[in-house]
């Protein structure tokens, strides 16, 4: 579903349809705003936790890559590898540390 929303239903100026029209070549034909309760795909900020730290992240497609904006709200996040299911993986040569209150902007190549 995220592939459809981000890959087909998001315009070049980052507008996303609250519903995806079919066939896919019509998926960027936006209707009215989602004021009728159909807002499942509108919130694109996600919560994460690993037992040592927690925060939020959002993702945005950028051509053949996914832009990831990661925020650490509490704790320290140490990354040697980052896997985004159905998208791709980043491997860090040196462990990356993101501390409480810090943000990271990463780019993940699509699989």
ROKELUM-661834 format. One record per residue: residue in three letters; x, y, z of N, C-alpha, C, CB in turn. Coordinates in nm, 2 decimals, padded with zeros to 4 digits. Glycine has a CB too. Layout:
% ROKELUM-661834
<code->ALA n_X->X n_Y->Y n_Z->Z ca_X->X ca_Y->Y ca_Z->Z c_X->X c_Y->Y c_Z->Z cb_X->X cb_Y->Y cb_Z->Z>
...
% end
This chain:
% ROKELUM-661834
<code->UNK n_X->00.08 n_Y->-00.12 n_Z->00.00 ca_X->00.00 ca_Y->00.00 ca_Z->00.00 c_X->00.09 c_Y->00.13 c_Z->00.00 cb_X->-00.09 cb_Y->00.00 cb_Z->00.12>
<code->UNK n_X->00.19 n_Y->00.13 n_Z->00.08 ca_X->00.28 ca_Y->00.24 ca_Z->00.08 c_X->00.35 c_Y->00.27 c_Z->-00.05 cb_X->00.39 cb_Y->00.23 cb_Z->00.19>
<code->UNK n_X->00.38 n_Y->00.16 n_Z->-00.12 ca_X->00.44 ca_Y->00.18 ca_Z->-00.26 c_X->00.34 c_Y->00.25 c_Z->-00.35 cb_X->00.47 cb_Y->00.04 cb_Z->-00.32>
<code->UNK n_X->00.21 n_Y->00.22 n_Z->-00.34 ca_X->00.11 ca_Y->00.28 ca_Z->-00.42 c_X->00.10 c_Y->00.43 c_Z->-00.38 cb_X->-00.03 cb_Y->00.21 cb_Z->-00.41>
<code->UNK n_X->00.09 n_Y->00.45 n_Z->-00.25 ca_X->00.07 ca_Y->00.59 ca_Z->-00.20 c_X->00.19 c_Y->00.68 c_Z->-00.24 cb_X->00.05 cb_Y->00.59 cb_Z->-00.05>
<code->UNK n_X->00.31 n_Y->00.63 n_Z->-00.21 ca_X->00.43 ca_Y->00.71 ca_Z->-00.23 c_X->00.48 c_Y->00.70 c_Z->-00.38 cb_X->00.54 cb_Y->00.66 cb_Z->-00.14>
<code->UNK n_X->00.46 n_Y->00.59 n_Z->-00.44 ca_X->00.51 ca_Y->00.57 ca_Z->-00.58 c_X->00.42 c_Y->00.62 c_Z->-00.69 cb_X->00.54 cb_Y->00.43 cb_Z->-00.60>
<code->UNK n_X->00.29 n_Y->00.62 n_Z->-00.66 ca_X->00.19 ca_Y->00.66 ca_Z->-00.77 c_X->00.11 c_Y->00.78 c_Z->-00.73 cb_X->00.11 cb_Y->00.54 cb_Z->-00.80>
<code->UNK n_X->00.06 n_Y->00.78 n_Z->-00.60 ca_X->-00.04 ca_Y->00.88 ca_Z->-00.56 c_X->00.02 c_Y->01.01 c_Z->-00.51 cb_X->-00.13 cb_Y->00.82 cb_Z->-00.47>
<code->UNK n_X->00.15 n_Y->01.03 n_Z->-00.51 ca_X->00.22 ca_Y->01.15 ca_Z->-00.47 c_X->00.27 c_Y->01.23 c_Z->-00.59 cb_X->00.33 cb_Y->01.12 cb_Z->-00.37>
<code->UNK n_X->00.23 n_Y->01.36 n_Z->-00.59 ca_X->00.26 ca_Y->01.44 ca_Z->-00.71 c_X->00.41 c_Y->01.50 c_Z->-00.69 cb_X->00.17 cb_Y->01.56 cb_Z->-00.73>
<code->UNK n_X->00.46 n_Y->01.56 n_Z->-00.79 ca_X->00.60 ca_Y->01.61 ca_Z->-00.78 c_X->00.61 c_Y->01.73 c_Z->-00.68 cb_X->00.64 cb_Y->01.66 cb_Z->-00.92>
<code->UNK n_X->00.50 n_Y->01.79 n_Z->-00.64 ca_X->00.50 ca_Y->01.89 ca_Z->-00.54 c_X->00.45 c_Y->01.84 c_Z->-00.40 cb_X->00.42 cb_Y->02.01 cb_Z->-00.58>
<code->UNK n_X->00.46 n_Y->01.71 n_Z->-00.38 ca_X->00.44 ca_Y->01.64 ca_Z->-00.26 c_X->00.30 c_Y->01.63 c_Z->-00.21 cb_X->00.52 cb_Y->01.70 cb_Z->-00.15>
<code->UNK n_X->00.20 n_Y->01.66 n_Z->-00.30 ca_X->00.06 ca_Y->01.64 ca_Z->-00.26 c_X->00.03 c_Y->01.49 c_Z->-00.28 cb_X->-00.03 cb_Y->01.73 cb_Z->-00.35>
<code->UNK n_X->-00.05 n_Y->01.44 n_Z->-00.18 ca_X->-00.09 ca_Y->01.30 ca_Z->-00.19 c_X->-00.24 c_Y->01.29 c_Z->-00.18 cb_X->-00.02 cb_Y->01.22 cb_Z->-00.07>
<code->UNK n_X->-00.29 n_Y->01.21 n_Z->-00.27 ca_X->-00.43 ca_Y->01.19 ca_Z->-00.27 c_X->-00.48 c_Y->01.11 c_Z->-00.15 cb_X->-00.47 cb_Y->01.11 cb_Z->-00.40>
<code->UNK n_X->-00.60 n_Y->01.15 n_Z->-00.10 ca_X->-00.65 ca_Y->01.07 ca_Z->00.02 c_X->-00.71 c_Y->00.94 c_Z->-00.03 cb_X->-00.75 cb_Y->01.16 cb_Z->00.09>
<code->UNK n_X->-00.74 n_Y->00.93 n_Z->-00.15 ca_X->-00.78 ca_Y->00.80 ca_Z->-00.21 c_X->-00.70 c_Y->00.78 c_Z->-00.34 cb_X->-00.94 cb_Y->00.80 cb_Z->-00.24>
<code->UNK n_X->-00.67 n_Y->00.66 n_Z->-00.38 ca_X->-00.60 ca_Y->00.64 ca_Z->-00.50 c_X->-00.69 c_Y->00.59 c_Z->-00.61 cb_X->-00.49 cb_Y->00.53 cb_Z->-00.48>
<code->UNK n_X->-00.70 n_Y->00.67 n_Z->-00.72 ca_X->-00.78 ca_Y->00.64 ca_Z->-00.83 c_X->-00.72 c_Y->00.53 c_Z->-00.91 cb_X->-00.81 cb_Y->00.76 cb_Z->-00.92>
<code->UNK n_X->-00.80 n_Y->00.45 n_Z->-00.98 ca_X->-00.76 ca_Y->00.34 ca_Z->-01.07 c_X->-00.80 c_Y->00.38 c_Z->-01.21 cb_X->-00.81 cb_Y->00.20 cb_Z->-01.02>
<code->UNK n_X->-00.73 n_Y->00.34 n_Z->-01.31 ca_X->-00.60 ca_Y->00.27 ca_Z->-01.31 c_X->-00.49 c_Y->00.36 c_Z->-01.26 cb_X->-00.56 cb_Y->00.22 cb_Z->-01.45>
<code->UNK n_X->-00.37 n_Y->00.31 n_Z->-01.23 ca_X->-00.26 ca_Y->00.39 ca_Z->-01.17 c_X->-00.23 c_Y->00.51 c_Z->-01.24 cb_X->-00.14 cb_Y->00.30 cb_Z->-01.16>
<code->UNK n_X->-00.25 n_Y->00.52 n_Z->-01.37 ca_X->-00.21 ca_Y->00.64 ca_Z->-01.44 c_X->-00.31 c_Y->00.76 c_Z->-01.41 cb_X->-00.21 cb_Y->00.62 cb_Z->-01.59>
<code->UNK n_X->-00.41 n_Y->00.73 n_Z->-01.33 ca_X->-00.51 ca_Y->00.83 ca_Z->-01.28 c_X->-00.49 c_Y->00.86 c_Z->-01.13 cb_X->-00.65 cb_Y->00.79 cb_Z->-01.31>
<code->UNK n_X->-00.38 n_Y->00.80 n_Z->-01.07 ca_X->-00.37 ca_Y->00.80 ca_Z->-00.93 c_X->-00.34 c_Y->00.94 c_Z->-00.87 cb_X->-00.26 cb_Y->00.71 cb_Z->-00.89>
<code->UNK n_X->-00.30 n_Y->01.04 n_Z->-00.96 ca_X->-00.27 ca_Y->01.17 ca_Z->-00.91 c_X->-00.38 c_Y->01.27 c_Z->-00.94 cb_X->-00.14 cb_Y->01.22 cb_Z->-00.97>
<code->UNK n_X->-00.49 n_Y->01.22 n_Z->-00.98 ca_X->-00.61 ca_Y->01.31 ca_Z->-01.00 c_X->-00.68 c_Y->01.33 c_Z->-00.86 cb_X->-00.71 cb_Y->01.24 cb_Z->-01.10>
<code->UNK n_X->-00.64 n_Y->01.44 n_Z->-00.80 ca_X->-00.69 ca_Y->01.46 ca_Z->-00.66 c_X->-00.83 c_Y->01.52 c_Z->-00.66 cb_X->-00.59 cb_Y->01.56 cb_Z->-00.59>
<code->UNK n_X->-00.91 n_Y->01.47 n_Z->-00.57 ca_X->-01.04 ca_Y->01.52 ca_Z->-00.55 c_X->-01.04 c_Y->01.62 c_Z->-00.44 cb_X->-01.14 cb_Y->01.40 cb_Z->-00.52>
<code->UNK n_X->-01.15 n_Y->01.61 n_Z->-00.36 ca_X->-01.16 ca_Y->01.70 ca_Z->-00.24 c_X->-01.07 c_Y->01.65 c_Z->-00.13 cb_X->-01.31 cb_Y->01.71 cb_Z->-00.20>
<code->UNK n_X->-01.06 n_Y->01.74 n_Z->-00.03 ca_X->-00.98 ca_Y->01.70 ca_Z->00.09 c_X->-01.05 c_Y->01.59 c_Z->00.17 cb_X->-00.96 cb_Y->01.83 cb_Z->00.18>
<code->UNK n_X->-00.98 n_Y->01.52 n_Z->00.25 ca_X->-01.03 ca_Y->01.40 ca_Z->00.32 c_X->-01.10 c_Y->01.44 c_Z->00.44 cb_X->-00.92 cb_Y->01.30 cb_Z->00.35>
<code->UNK n_X->-01.21 n_Y->01.52 n_Z->00.43 ca_X->-01.29 ca_Y->01.56 ca_Z->00.54 c_X->-01.40 c_Y->01.47 c_Z->00.59 cb_X->-01.35 cb_Y->01.70 cb_Z->00.52>
<code->UNK n_X->-01.41 n_Y->01.35 n_Z->00.52 ca_X->-01.51 ca_Y->01.26 ca_Z->00.55 c_X->-01.47 c_Y->01.14 c_Z->00.63 cb_X->-01.58 cb_Y->01.21 cb_Z->00.42>
<code->UNK n_X->-01.35 n_Y->01.15 n_Z->00.69 ca_X->-01.30 ca_Y->01.04 ca_Z->00.77 c_X->-01.20 c_Y->00.95 c_Z->00.70 cb_X->-01.41 cb_Y->00.96 cb_Z->00.83>
<code->UNK n_X->-01.18 n_Y->00.96 n_Z->00.57 ca_X->-01.09 ca_Y->00.88 ca_Z->00.50 c_X->-00.95 c_Y->00.94 c_Z->00.50 cb_X->-01.14 cb_Y->00.86 cb_Z->00.35>
<code->UNK n_X->-00.89 n_Y->00.93 n_Z->00.62 ca_X->-00.76 ca_Y->01.00 ca_Z->00.63 c_X->-00.65 c_Y->00.90 c_Z->00.67 cb_X->-00.77 cb_Y->01.11 cb_Z->00.74>
<code->UNK n_X->-00.67 n_Y->00.78 n_Z->00.64 ca_X->-00.57 ca_Y->00.68 ca_Z->00.68 c_X->-00.43 c_Y->00.70 c_Z->00.62 cb_X->-00.61 cb_Y->00.55 cb_Z->00.64>
<code->UNK n_X->-00.42 n_Y->00.75 n_Z->00.50 ca_X->-00.29 ca_Y->00.77 ca_Z->00.44 c_X->-00.23 c_Y->00.91 c_Z->00.45 cb_X->-00.30 cb_Y->00.74 cb_Z->00.29>
<code->UNK n_X->-00.30 n_Y->01.00 n_Z->00.52 ca_X->-00.26 ca_Y->01.14 ca_Z->00.53 c_X->-00.14 c_Y->01.16 c_Z->00.63 cb_X->-00.37 cb_Y->01.23 cb_Z->00.56>
<code->UNK n_X->-00.15 n_Y->01.10 n_Z->00.74 ca_X->-00.05 ca_Y->01.11 ca_Z->00.84 c_X->00.07 c_Y->01.02 c_Z->00.80 cb_X->-00.10 cb_Y->01.07 cb_Z->00.98>
<code->UNK n_X->00.18 n_Y->01.08 n_Z->00.78 ca_X->00.30 ca_Y->01.01 ca_Z->00.73 c_X->00.42 c_Y->01.02 c_Z->00.83 cb_X->00.35 cb_Y->01.07 cb_Z->00.60>
<code->UNK n_X->00.39 n_Y->01.04 n_Z->00.96 ca_X->00.49 ca_Y->01.04 ca_Z->01.06 c_X->00.47 c_Y->00.91 c_Z->01.14 cb_X->00.48 cb_Y->01.17 cb_Z->01.15>
<code->UNK n_X->00.57 n_Y->00.84 n_Z->01.16 ca_X->00.56 ca_Y->00.71 ca_Z->01.23 c_X->00.64 c_Y->00.71 c_Z->01.36 cb_X->00.61 cb_Y->00.60 cb_Z->01.13>
<code->UNK n_X->00.60 n_Y->00.63 n_Z->01.45 ca_X->00.67 ca_Y->00.61 ca_Z->01.58 c_X->00.76 c_Y->00.49 c_Z->01.57 cb_X->00.57 cb_Y->00.60 cb_Z->01.70>
<code->UNK n_X->00.88 n_Y->00.50 n_Z->01.63 ca_X->00.97 ca_Y->00.39 ca_Z->01.64 c_X->01.03 c_Y->00.38 c_Z->01.79 cb_X->01.09 cb_Y->00.40 cb_Z->01.54>
<code->UNK n_X->01.07 n_Y->00.26 n_Z->01.82 ca_X->01.13 ca_Y->00.24 ca_Z->01.95 c_X->01.21 c_Y->00.11 c_Z->01.94 cb_X->01.02 cb_Y->00.22 cb_Z->02.07>
<code->UNK n_X->01.33 n_Y->00.11 n_Z->02.01 ca_X->01.42 ca_Y->-00.01 ca_Z->02.00 c_X->01.45 c_Y->-00.06 c_Z->02.14 cb_X->01.54 cb_Y->00.02 cb_Z->01.93>
<code->UNK n_X->01.39 n_Y->00.00 n_Z->02.25 ca_X->01.42 ca_Y->-00.04 ca_Z->02.38 c_X->01.52 c_Y->00.05 c_Z->02.45 cb_X->01.47 cb_Y->-00.19 cb_Z->02.38>
<code->UNK n_X->01.60 n_Y->00.12 n_Z->02.37 ca_X->01.70 ca_Y->00.21 ca_Z->02.43 c_X->01.67 c_Y->00.36 c_Z->02.40 cb_X->01.84 cb_Y->00.17 cb_Z->02.37>
<code->UNK n_X->01.59 n_Y->00.38 n_Z->02.29 ca_X->01.56 ca_Y->00.51 ca_Z->02.25 c_X->01.42 c_Y->00.50 c_Z->02.18 cb_X->01.67 cb_Y->00.57 cb_Z->02.16>
<code->UNK n_X->01.36 n_Y->00.62 n_Z->02.16 ca_X->01.24 ca_Y->00.63 ca_Z->02.08 c_X->01.23 c_Y->00.76 c_Z->02.01 cb_X->01.11 cb_Y->00.60 cb_Z->02.16>
<code->UNK n_X->01.14 n_Y->00.77 n_Z->01.91 ca_X->01.12 ca_Y->00.89 ca_Z->01.84 c_X->01.02 c_Y->00.87 c_Z->01.72 cb_X->01.25 cb_Y->00.95 cb_Z->01.79>
<code->UNK n_X->01.04 n_Y->00.96 n_Z->01.62 ca_X->00.95 ca_Y->00.95 ca_Z->01.51 c_X->01.03 c_Y->00.95 c_Z->01.38 cb_X->00.85 cb_Y->01.07 cb_Z->01.51>
<code->UNK n_X->00.97 n_Y->00.91 n_Z->01.27 ca_X->01.03 ca_Y->00.93 ca_Z->01.14 c_X->00.92 c_Y->00.95 c_Z->01.03 cb_X->01.12 cb_Y->00.80 cb_Z->01.11>
<code->UNK n_X->00.96 n_Y->01.01 n_Z->00.92 ca_X->00.88 ca_Y->01.02 ca_Z->00.81 c_X->00.96 c_Y->00.98 c_Z->00.68 cb_X->00.81 cb_Y->01.16 cb_Z->00.80>
<code->UNK n_X->00.89 n_Y->00.93 n_Z->00.58 ca_X->00.95 ca_Y->00.89 ca_Z->00.46 c_X->00.89 c_Y->00.97 c_Z->00.34 cb_X->00.95 cb_Y->00.74 cb_Z->00.44>
<code->UNK n_X->00.97 n_Y->00.99 n_Z->00.24 ca_X->00.93 ca_Y->01.06 ca_Z->00.12 c_X->01.00 c_Y->01.00 c_Z->00.00 cb_X->00.94 cb_Y->01.21 cb_Z->00.13>
<code->UNK n_X->00.93 n_Y->00.96 n_Z->-00.11 ca_X->01.00 ca_Y->00.91 ca_Z->-00.22 c_X->01.07 c_Y->01.03 c_Z->-00.30 cb_X->00.90 cb_Y->00.84 cb_Z->-00.32>
<code->UNK n_X->01.19 n_Y->01.00 n_Z->-00.35 ca_X->01.27 ca_Y->01.09 ca_Z->-00.43 c_X->01.33 c_Y->01.01 c_Z->-00.54 cb_X->01.38 cb_Y->01.16 cb_Z->-00.34>
<code->UNK n_X->01.26 n_Y->00.99 n_Z->-00.65 ca_X->01.31 ca_Y->00.92 ca_Z->-00.76 c_X->01.33 c_Y->00.77 c_Z->-00.73 cb_X->01.44 cb_Y->00.98 cb_Z->-00.82>
<code->UNK n_X->01.45 n_Y->00.72 n_Z->-00.74 ca_X->01.48 ca_Y->00.58 ca_Z->-00.71 c_X->01.53 c_Y->00.57 c_Z->-00.57 cb_X->01.59 cb_Y->00.53 cb_Z->-00.81>
<code->UNK n_X->01.50 n_Y->00.66 n_Z->-00.48 ca_X->01.54 ca_Y->00.66 ca_Z->-00.34 c_X->01.43 c_Y->00.70 c_Z->-00.25 cb_X->01.67 cb_Y->00.75 cb_Z->-00.32>
<code->UNK n_X->01.44 n_Y->00.67 n_Z->-00.12 ca_X->01.35 ca_Y->00.71 ca_Z->-00.02 c_X->01.42 c_Y->00.80 c_Z->00.08 cb_X->01.29 cb_Y->00.59 cb_Z->00.06>
<code->UNK n_X->01.37 n_Y->00.92 n_Z->00.10 ca_X->01.43 ca_Y->01.02 ca_Z->00.20 c_X->01.36 c_Y->00.98 c_Z->00.33 cb_X->01.40 cb_Y->01.17 cb_Z->00.16>
<code->UNK n_X->01.45 n_Y->00.97 n_Z->00.43 ca_X->01.40 ca_Y->00.94 ca_Z->00.57 c_X->01.45 c_Y->01.05 c_Z->00.66 cb_X->01.46 cb_Y->00.80 cb_Z->00.62>
<code->UNK n_X->01.35 n_Y->01.11 n_Z->00.73 ca_X->01.38 ca_Y->01.21 ca_Z->00.83 c_X->01.35 c_Y->01.14 c_Z->00.97 cb_X->01.29 cb_Y->01.34 cb_Z->00.81>
<code->UNK n_X->01.45 n_Y->01.12 n_Z->01.05 ca_X->01.45 ca_Y->01.05 ca_Z->01.17 c_X->01.47 c_Y->01.15 c_Z->01.29 cb_X->01.55 cb_Y->00.94 cb_Z->01.17>
<code->UNK n_X->01.39 n_Y->01.14 n_Z->01.39 ca_X->01.40 ca_Y->01.23 ca_Z->01.51 c_X->01.41 c_Y->01.14 c_Z->01.63 cb_X->01.28 cb_Y->01.32 cb_Z->01.52>
<code->UNK n_X->01.51 n_Y->01.16 n_Z->01.72 ca_X->01.52 ca_Y->01.09 ca_Z->01.85 c_X->01.47 c_Y->01.18 c_Z->01.95 cb_X->01.67 cb_Y->01.05 cb_Z->01.88>
<code->UNK n_X->01.36 n_Y->01.13 n_Z->02.02 ca_X->01.29 ca_Y->01.21 ca_Z->02.12 c_X->01.35 c_Y->01.18 c_Z->02.26 cb_X->01.14 cb_Y->01.18 cb_Z->02.12>
<code->UNK n_X->01.39 n_Y->01.06 n_Z->02.28 ca_X->01.45 ca_Y->01.02 ca_Z->02.41 c_X->01.55 c_Y->00.91 c_Z->02.39 cb_X->01.34 cb_Y->00.97 cb_Z->02.51>
<code->UNK n_X->01.66 n_Y->00.92 n_Z->02.46 ca_X->01.77 ca_Y->00.81 ca_Z->02.45 c_X->01.87 c_Y->00.84 c_Z->02.34 cb_X->01.71 cb_Y->00.68 cb_Z->02.43>
<code->UNK n_X->01.95 n_Y->00.74 n_Z->02.31 ca_X->02.05 ca_Y->00.75 ca_Z->02.20 c_X->02.03 c_Y->00.63 c_Z->02.11 cb_X->02.19 cb_Y->00.76 cb_Z->02.26>
<code->UNK n_X->02.02 n_Y->00.66 n_Z->01.98 ca_X->02.01 ca_Y->00.56 ca_Z->01.88 c_X->02.14 c_Y->00.53 c_Z->01.81 cb_X->01.90 cb_Y->00.60 cb_Z->01.77>
<code->UNK n_X->02.19 n_Y->00.41 n_Z->01.81 ca_X->02.31 ca_Y->00.37 ca_Z->01.75 c_X->02.28 c_Y->00.28 c_Z->01.63 cb_X->02.41 cb_Y->00.30 cb_Z->01.85>
<code->UNK n_X->02.33 n_Y->00.32 n_Z->01.51 ca_X->02.30 ca_Y->00.25 ca_Z->01.39 c_X->02.42 c_Y->00.20 c_Z->01.32 cb_X->02.22 cb_Y->00.34 cb_Z->01.30>
<code->UNK n_X->02.42 n_Y->00.07 n_Z->01.29 ca_X->02.53 ca_Y->00.02 ca_Z->01.20 c_X->02.46 c_Y->-00.02 c_Z->01.07 cb_X->02.60 cb_Y->-00.10 cb_Z->01.27>
<code->UNK n_X->02.33 n_Y->-00.04 n_Z->01.07 ca_X->02.25 ca_Y->-00.07 ca_Z->00.95 c_X->02.11 c_Y->-00.02 c_Z->00.98 cb_X->02.26 cb_Y->-00.22 cb_Z->00.92>
<code->UNK n_X->02.05 n_Y->00.02 n_Z->00.87 ca_X->01.91 ca_Y->00.06 ca_Z->00.88 c_X->01.83 c_Y->-00.01 c_Z->00.76 cb_X->01.89 cb_Y->00.22 cb_Z->00.87>
<code->UNK n_X->01.73 n_Y->-00.09 n_Z->00.80 ca_X->01.65 ca_Y->-00.16 ca_Z->00.70 c_X->01.51 c_Y->-00.10 c_Z->00.70 cb_X->01.64 cb_Y->-00.31 cb_Z->00.73>
<code->UNK n_X->01.47 n_Y->-00.06 n_Z->00.58 ca_X->01.33 ca_Y->-00.02 ca_Z->00.56 c_X->01.26 c_Y->-00.13 c_Z->00.47 cb_X->01.32 cb_Y->00.12 cb_Z->00.48>
<code->UNK n_X->01.17 n_Y->-00.21 n_Z->00.54 ca_X->01.11 ca_Y->-00.32 ca_Z->00.47 c_X->01.04 c_Y->-00.27 c_Z->00.34 cb_X->01.00 cb_Y->-00.38 cb_Z->00.56>
<code->UNK n_X->01.06 n_Y->-00.35 n_Z->00.24 ca_X->01.01 ca_Y->-00.33 ca_Z->00.10 c_X->01.08 c_Y->-00.21 c_Z->00.03 cb_X->00.86 cb_Y->-00.30 cb_Z->00.11>
<code->UNK n_X->01.18 n_Y->-00.14 n_Z->00.09 ca_X->01.24 ca_Y->-00.03 ca_Z->00.03 c_X->01.39 c_Y->-00.06 c_Z->00.01 cb_X->01.23 cb_Y->00.09 cb_Z->00.11>
<code->UNK n_X->01.47 n_Y->-00.08 n_Z->00.11 ca_X->01.61 ca_Y->-00.10 ca_Z->00.10 c_X->01.68 c_Y->-00.09 c_Z->00.23 cb_X->01.67 cb_Y->00.00 cb_Z->00.00>
<code->UNK n_X->01.82 n_Y->-00.09 n_Z->00.22 ca_X->01.90 ca_Y->-00.09 ca_Z->00.34 c_X->02.02 c_Y->00.01 c_Z->00.33 cb_X->01.96 cb_Y->-00.24 cb_Z->00.36>
<code->UNK n_X->02.05 n_Y->00.07 n_Z->00.44 ca_X->02.17 ca_Y->00.15 ca_Z->00.45 c_X->02.27 c_Y->00.08 c_Z->00.54 cb_X->02.14 cb_Y->00.30 cb_Z->00.49>
<code->UNK n_X->02.39 n_Y->00.07 n_Z->00.51 ca_X->02.50 ca_Y->00.01 ca_Z->00.60 c_X->02.60 c_Y->00.12 c_Z->00.62 cb_X->02.56 cb_Y->-00.12 cb_Z->00.54>
<code->UNK n_X->02.63 n_Y->00.14 n_Z->00.75 ca_X->02.72 ca_Y->00.25 ca_Z->00.79 c_X->02.86 c_Y->00.19 c_Z->00.82 cb_X->02.67 cb_Y->00.33 cb_Z->00.91>
<code->UNK n_X->02.96 n_Y->00.24 n_Z->00.76 ca_X->03.10 ca_Y->00.19 ca_Z->00.78 c_X->03.14 c_Y->00.21 c_Z->00.93 cb_X->03.20 cb_Y->00.26 cb_Z->00.69>
<code->UNK n_X->03.10 n_Y->00.32 n_Z->00.98 ca_X->03.12 ca_Y->00.35 ca_Z->01.12 c_X->02.98 c_Y->00.37 c_Z->01.19 cb_X->03.21 cb_Y->00.48 cb_Z->01.14>
<code->UNK n_X->02.97 n_Y->00.31 n_Z->01.31 ca_X->02.84 ca_Y->00.32 ca_Z->01.37 c_X->02.79 c_Y->00.47 c_Z->01.39 cb_X->02.84 cb_Y->00.26 cb_Z->01.51>
<code->UNK n_X->02.67 n_Y->00.49 n_Z->01.35 ca_X->02.62 ca_Y->00.63 ca_Z->01.36 c_X->02.54 c_Y->00.64 c_Z->01.49 cb_X->02.52 cb_Y->00.66 cb_Z->01.23>
<code->UNK n_X->02.56 n_Y->00.75 n_Z->01.56 ca_X->02.49 ca_Y->00.78 ca_Z->01.68 c_X->02.41 c_Y->00.90 c_Z->01.67 cb_X->02.60 cb_Y->00.79 cb_Z->01.80>
<code->UNK n_X->02.28 n_Y->00.89 n_Z->01.71 ca_X->02.19 ca_Y->01.00 ca_Z->01.70 c_X->02.13 c_Y->01.02 c_Z->01.84 cb_X->02.07 cb_Y->00.98 cb_Z->01.60>
<code->UNK n_X->02.16 n_Y->01.13 n_Z->01.91 ca_X->02.12 ca_Y->01.15 ca_Z->02.05 c_X->01.99 c_Y->01.22 c_Z->02.06 cb_X->02.23 cb_Y->01.23 cb_Z->02.12>
<code->UNK n_X->01.94 n_Y->01.22 n_Z->02.18 ca_X->01.81 ca_Y->01.28 ca_Z->02.22 c_X->01.81 c_Y->01.42 c_Z->02.17 cb_X->01.79 cb_Y->01.27 cb_Z->02.37>
<code->UNK n_X->01.70 n_Y->01.46 n_Z->02.10 ca_X->01.69 ca_Y->01.59 ca_Z->02.05 c_X->01.75 c_Y->01.61 c_Z->01.91 cb_X->01.75 cb_Y->01.69 cb_Z->02.15>
<code->UNK n_X->01.82 n_Y->01.52 n_Z->01.86 ca_X->01.89 ca_Y->01.53 ca_Z->01.73 c_X->01.80 c_Y->01.47 c_Z->01.62 cb_X->02.03 cb_Y->01.46 cb_Z->01.73>
<code->UNK n_X->01.83 n_Y->01.51 n_Z->01.50 ca_X->01.76 ca_Y->01.46 ca_Z->01.38 c_X->01.86 c_Y->01.41 c_Z->01.28 cb_X->01.67 cb_Y->01.57 cb_Z->01.32>
<code->UNK n_X->01.82 n_Y->01.32 n_Z->01.20 ca_X->01.90 ca_Y->01.27 ca_Z->01.09 c_X->01.82 c_Y->01.27 c_Z->00.96 cb_X->01.97 cb_Y->01.13 cb_Z->01.13>
<code->UNK n_X->01.88 n_Y->01.31 n_Z->00.86 ca_X->01.82 ca_Y->01.29 ca_Z->00.72 c_X->01.90 c_Y->01.19 c_Z->00.65 cb_X->01.81 cb_Y->01.43 cb_Z->00.65>
<code->UNK n_X->01.84 n_Y->01.08 n_Z->00.61 ca_X->01.91 ca_Y->00.97 ca_Z->00.54 c_X->01.84 c_Y->00.94 c_Z->00.41 cb_X->01.91 cb_Y->00.85 cb_Z->00.63>
<code->UNK n_X->01.91 n_Y->00.88 n_Z->00.32 ca_X->01.86 ca_Y->00.84 ca_Z->00.19 c_X->01.88 c_Y->00.69 c_Z->00.17 cb_X->01.92 cb_Y->00.92 cb_Z->00.08>
<code->UNK n_X->01.77 n_Y->00.62 n_Z->00.15 ca_X->01.77 ca_Y->00.48 ca_Z->00.13 c_X->01.74 c_Y->00.44 c_Z->-00.02 cb_X->01.67 cb_Y->00.41 cb_Z->00.22>
<code->UNK n_X->01.83 n_Y->00.37 n_Z->-00.08 ca_X->01.80 ca_Y->00.33 ca_Z->-00.22 c_X->01.69 c_Y->00.23 c_Z->-00.23 cb_X->01.93 cb_Y->00.27 cb_Z->-00.29>
<code->UNK n_X->01.59 n_Y->00.24 n_Z->-00.32 ca_X->01.49 ca_Y->00.15 ca_Z->-00.34 c_X->01.54 c_Y->00.02 c_Z->-00.39 cb_X->01.37 cb_Y->00.20 cb_Z->-00.43>
<code->UNK n_X->01.49 n_Y->-00.09 n_Z->-00.34 ca_X->01.53 ca_Y->-00.23 ca_Z->-00.39 c_X->01.48 c_Y->-00.25 c_Z->-00.53 cb_X->01.47 cb_Y->-00.34 cb_Z->-00.29>
% end
